[in-house]
Amino acid sequence: MKINKTLGLSVAAFGFLALGYFGVQYFGKNNMLTIAAAVGGGGAISYVLQKPSQPQVPNSEPEAPTAPIKAQRKGKKS
């Protein structure tokens, strides 16, 4: 599993680097910086605007008390 994750991250990193390199060749440096800033800003805004997950509401019904377990002694038989 760890190898698959490492391989996936490596392929993704290489893909992003290639996309950036060829994007600069096609669009130009300033346009790629603008696109990167827009994507980064959108990610930052979506992170800030996320609603925090609601804590799990405890069960309103109390659990039924269980009867205490009494230990029985075994007496010595003579």
Secondary structure, DSSP 4 states (H G I P E B T S, - for coil): -HHHHHHHHHHHHHHHHHHHHHHHHHH-HHHHHHHHHHHHHHHHHHHHHPPPPPPPPPPSSPPPPPPPPPPPPPPPP-
